[in-house]
Amino acid sequence: MIELQWHEVVGDSYHTLLRITPTDQKYWSKDKLFNKFTKLNKVGDLYFTLGAGPEMGDLVSNINRTSDAEPHIGKYIQISIPKNYRDENEFIRKLIENDSKYKDHLDYDLFPAKVGNEVWYMADDGYNSNSYVAGLLISVGVSPPTPPVSTPGFQKPVPAKHFK
């Protein structure tokens, strides 16, 4: 199962992430790469999260960021697997692949403007964690669902070219 999840960060603004808990636990339990970064949930299922955040002014993606890896009970939207994937396993592989291709180099802004010049010296012209998650979903063929909370930057996704 792939879920878009969120938690509060500033006031009524929220941070989004993807939580991946494969349905085919047996298949993924044998995968060496997957097992390097997976965690076990309360019922013993393997899972991991994909998200991003600020590091030294850049938007940096990380698997299992500390605040992302915590359970987000009741705060999620399930992501449907696009028809061009054979199954959930292929879709998860593509998410991992595209996440790994992101170069951790874009300008980070807590509240990015809808449009901007994307230069380090202009405030609000970069991207944030919500931009990252929306862009990652678009890069794998998913139209990102709109969370029911305030997610600044979600409507300004990281362009798909940064995941190729």
C-alpha positions, 0 to 999 in steps of 0.5 A: 500500500502506498499512502500520501501522509502528512503531519503538522509543522508550522501553525496550520501548515503540514508536511507531506510524505509517502509511506510504502508498506508493500502488500507482497511482504514476502517478495520485499523481505528478500530484496537486499536494497529494500531491507537496507532502509525498511522498518517494521510497523506495529504488526511486523510489516516492512515499510519505509517513507519517502520525503524531503526537507531542508539541509543547508538551504537545499531541498534534500530527499531522505528515506525514513526521515525521523519525523516521517517514519513515525506512524501517522494514524488516520492521516492519509490518502491511498495512492492508486497504482497507475494502469501502466504498471504490472503490479504494486511491486513494479510501482514501488521500484519506480518510486525508489528509482525516481527518488534515487535520481533526485540530486538534492540540489534545488533551493528550499523555501518553507513557503515557496511561491507558485512561480519564481526564478529559482535562484538562491538569493530570492526568498520564496522562489524554491521548493519544499517537502510538499513540492518534492512529494507532488513532483515524485508522484507526477514523475511516476504517472500519478496525479497527486491527490489534494490533502485535506489540510494546508500543504504549501508548495504542494501545488508547485511540484518539483518538475519531473525532469529532476527525477530522471 
